[in-house]
Amino acid sequence: MATALRYRAPAPVLFVIGAVSMYVGAALAVGLFTVLAPAAVAVLRMLGAAAVLLAWRRPPAAAWRGARLLRAAAFGLATAGMNIAFYEAIARLPLGTAVAVGVLSSVVPYVLDQIVLRRVGQARFAVLLALLPATATIVGLIALRQVPSPLEAVGIAAVIGAVALRSRDGDPAEPLG
């Protein structure tokens, strides 16, 4: 099933699935902020994602030594800082606002982003990234009843329009490596 989705689904569909997964996970986390601090929720999220990724990918023994381990640790610390800052932001701001100018939330979107990036190339992927605040706003509206202001709605519509216009250009995908 995952292989069929990976190779048959259009890249923008995979991208939207990844975005929805990320923001539904964030919306679920907001509900936990009454019980745990946002930083604690972020740490639990990262530990859960790490456990799933380790069980799924089972890195070889060489991954636990030397430069590979240092790079992985640096990436992990950067990701931890980003997630803690993000969760602290969504504890105080609407989800769509926190995502914009600032196993669901990490693993699924990261994997789908990598697939989409390989299929559409860097330039088109960069354009697709502009849809993330709009996706977060829609999830915030549905899951958290966070209604964007009229000005925010106009901004979201402008971003979606720009993405739609840019996507029509039809430049070829730029496969990586």
ZAFIDREN-567194 format. One record per residue (C-alpha): residue number from 1; residue in three letters; x, y, z. Coordinates in pm, 1 decimal. Layout:
N
   i  aa     east    north       up
 NUM ala        X        Y        Z
...
end
This chain:
177
   i  aa     east    north       up
   1 met      0.0      0.0      0.0
   2 ala    272.8    250.3     97.9
   3 thr    469.8    166.4   -217.2
   4 ala    162.7    214.3   -435.7
   5 leu     92.4    551.8   -271.2
   6 arg    455.6    653.5   -305.9
   7 tyr    479.1    584.6   -678.7
   8 arg    124.5    642.0   -805.9
   9 ala    -13.4    938.4   -613.8
  10 pro     58.0   1281.6   -765.7
  11 ala    330.0   1468.0   -578.1
  12 pro    104.9   1759.5   -473.4
  13 val   -142.3   1510.0   -320.9
  14 leu    139.5   1353.0   -117.5
  15 phe    251.7   1699.2    -12.0
  16 val    -95.6   1792.4    111.6
  17 ile   -127.9   1458.8    297.5
  18 gly    203.8   1532.7    470.7
  19 ala     93.1   1886.2    560.5
  20 val   -243.4   1769.9    695.0
  21 ser    -66.8   1501.4    899.1
  22 met    171.4   1757.5   1046.9
  23 tyr    -99.3   2003.1   1145.4
  24 val   -349.1   1745.6   1272.7
  25 gly    -67.4   1621.4   1497.3
  26 ala     -7.6   1979.5   1611.8
  27 ala   -379.8   2031.4   1674.1
  28 leu   -385.3   1715.4   1887.1
  29 ala    -84.4   1845.7   2079.9
  30 val   -268.5   2169.4   2164.6
  31 gly   -517.1   1958.3   2359.2
  32 leu   -233.4   1818.6   2570.9
  33 phe   -110.2   2162.8   2676.5
  34 thr   -363.5   2165.1   2962.6
  35 val   -188.1   1859.9   3109.8
  36 leu    175.8   1905.8   3002.9
  37 ala    393.5   2202.1   2913.9
  38 pro    438.6   2255.5   2537.3
  39 ala    809.6   2168.1   2566.0
  40 ala    722.2   1836.9   2735.4
  41 val    471.5   1755.5   2459.9
  42 ala    738.5   1834.3   2198.9
  43 val    990.2   1605.5   2371.3
  44 leu    736.2   1322.2   2389.1
  45 arg    655.6   1375.3   2020.8
  46 met   1023.1   1353.9   1926.7
  47 leu   1085.5   1044.9   2139.8
  48 gly    786.6    872.9   1980.2
  49 ala    900.5    966.8   1630.2
  50 ala   1255.9    851.4   1707.1
  51 ala   1129.4    514.9   1831.8
  52 val    919.2    464.6   1518.0
  53 leu   1202.6    568.0   1284.8
  54 leu   1457.3    348.7   1464.4
  55 ala   1226.3     47.2   1453.4
  56 trp   1136.0    110.2   1089.1
  57 arg   1478.7    191.3    942.1
  58 arg   1703.8     -4.7   1184.6
  59 pro   2028.6    184.2   1125.4
  60 pro   2346.1    -24.0   1099.5
  61 ala   2605.9    -24.0   1376.8
  62 ala   2819.8    220.0   1175.5
  63 ala   2548.8    483.3   1219.0
  64 trp   2617.0    485.6   1592.7
  65 arg   2984.2    589.1   1561.4
  66 gly   3198.9    879.7   1451.2
  67 ala   3092.4   1154.6   1214.8
  68 arg   2758.5    991.9   1128.5
  69 leu   2657.3    991.3   1493.6
  70 leu   2768.8   1352.9   1539.2
  71 arg   2571.8   1465.8   1232.3
  72 ala   2264.7   1274.2   1349.6
  73 ala   2296.1   1426.1   1698.6
  74 ala   2332.4   1778.2   1554.8
  75 phe   2027.1   1722.5   1334.0
  76 gly   1834.5   1585.6   1633.2
  77 leu   1921.3   1884.8   1850.5
  78 ala   1822.9   2127.9   1575.0
  79 thr   1495.9   1941.0   1524.6
  80 ala   1432.3   1937.8   1900.0
  81 gly   1486.8   2313.2   1924.2
  82 met   1258.6   2374.9   1627.9
  83 asn    983.4   2151.7   1768.5
  84 ile    997.9   2304.6   2115.5
  85 ala    981.0   2655.2   1968.3
  86 phe    690.8   2551.1   1742.2
  87 tyr    494.2   2396.3   2029.2
  88 glu    555.4   2699.4   2249.5
  89 ala    424.6   2915.5   1962.6
  90 ile    107.2   2712.6   1904.5
  91 ala     38.1   2720.6   2277.9
  92 arg      1.3   3097.0   2241.6
  93 leu   -102.8   3164.3   1878.2
  94 pro   -351.2   3021.0   1628.4
  95 leu   -200.4   2728.9   1435.9
  96 gly   -205.9   2903.6   1095.8
  97 thr    -37.8   3214.6   1235.0
  98 ala    230.8   3012.6   1415.1
  99 val    315.4   2818.7   1099.0
 100 ala    330.1   3142.1    877.1
 101 val    635.5   3472.0    902.6
 102 gly    736.0   3177.3   1262.5
 103 val    391.7    930.7   1471.1
 104 leu    157.8   1247.9   1265.1
 105 ser    363.2   1555.7   1309.3
 106 ser    711.3   1434.6   1213.9
 107 val    748.6   1093.9   1051.2
 108 val    471.3   1105.7    788.2
 109 pro    530.9   1462.6    663.6
 110 tyr    910.1   1420.0    649.0
 111 val    887.5   1101.1    443.9
 112 leu    626.7   1247.8    208.6
 113 asp    828.9   1568.9    169.4
 114 gln   1129.6   1364.1     57.0
 115 ile    918.5   1177.4   -199.5
 116 val    762.2   1497.7   -330.3
 117 leu   1100.3   1673.1   -348.4
 118 arg   1245.3   1391.0   -558.8
 119 arg    943.6   1387.7   -788.4
 120 val    895.0   1759.0   -853.9
 121 gly   1241.3   1907.8   -802.1
 122 gln   1364.4   2184.8   -576.0
 123 ala   1203.7   2482.1   -752.7
 124 arg    851.2   2340.7   -761.1
 125 phe    887.7   2202.8   -407.3
 126 ala    977.7   2552.1   -284.5
 127 val    655.2   2680.0   -439.2
 128 leu    456.2   2401.3   -271.4
 129 leu    598.8   2505.9     67.5
 130 ala    397.9   2825.1     34.8
 131 leu     82.0   2614.9     84.8
 132 leu    176.3   2511.5    440.4
 133 pro     28.4   2815.8    620.2
 134 ala   -297.7   2773.2    426.2
 135 thr   -311.7   2403.5    519.4
 136 ala   -242.6   2487.4    884.4
 137 thr   -518.7   2749.0    882.2
 138 ile   -771.5   2498.0    745.2
 139 val   -675.7   2237.4   1008.3
 140 gly   -689.3   2509.2   1276.7
 141 leu  -1037.2   2608.7   1157.6
 142 ile  -1169.9   2251.9   1157.8
 143 ala   -990.3   2102.6   1457.7
 144 leu   -953.5   2403.1   1685.9
 145 arg  -1229.1   2637.4   1561.5
 146 gln   -968.7   2909.1   1497.1
 147 val  -1127.7   3146.3   1244.9
 148 pro   -884.3   3356.8   1038.1
 149 ser   -949.2   3730.5   1018.0
 150 pro  -1065.7   3867.2    681.2
 151 leu   -715.6   4001.6    613.6
 152 glu   -559.9   3661.8    694.7
 153 ala   -813.1   3491.6    463.3
 154 val   -721.8   3730.8    180.4
 155 gly   -352.1   3657.7    238.3
 156 ile   -414.0   3282.1    228.8
 157 ala   -617.7   3315.9    -91.3
 158 ala   -335.9   3521.2   -246.2
 159 val    -79.1   3254.0   -158.7
 160 ile   -297.7   2977.5   -303.7
 161 gly   -351.9   3183.0   -619.4
 162 ala     20.8   3245.7   -657.7
 163 val     98.3   2876.4   -613.7
 164 ala   -168.0   2784.1   -869.1
 165 leu    -30.1   3033.9  -1121.6
 166 arg    329.7   2924.1  -1065.5
 167 ser    237.4   2555.8  -1090.6
 168 arg     83.1   2607.6  -1434.4
 169 asp    422.7   2699.5  -1580.3
 170 gly    497.7   2330.6  -1628.4
 171 asp    874.4   2340.0  -1575.3
 172 pro   1014.9   1987.1  -1560.2
 173 ala   1094.3   1814.5  -1234.1
 174 glu   1452.5   1838.2  -1119.1
 175 pro   1526.4   1492.6   -978.8
 176 leu   1782.3   1485.0   -701.9
 177 gly   2080.5   1256.4   -696.3
end
